[in-house]
Amino acid sequence: MLLALGLLSQGLLGSQAAFAAADCKSYPKEEWASEDTLKEALEAEGYTIKKFKIDGNCYEIYGRNKEGKKVEIYFDMKTLAIVKAIGLKD
């Protein structure tokens, strides 16, 4: 997870089309990672979370990265790996 967050914070992940759905694997709820764990890791990396939700089989956040740019990011609910990241226009 930290590698994925590091790559994201460095801007190495490119923007993707907003209309393409994130394809997250389905897990039983007891296997989901804690929402708080993800929130704390993102905030430690300098992210500001405006909205955090469950979207299908993904955790999804809307917020700003440490550079202040708007982002939409989908995470695997078990591993917290980034499944899809979108840079949004301000």
Buried (B, 14 or more C-beta within 10 A) or exposed (E): BEEBBEEBBEEEBEEEEEEEEBEBEEBEEEEBBEBEEBBEBBEEBEBBBEEBEEBEBBBBBBBBBEEEEBBBBBBBBBBBBBBBBBBEEE
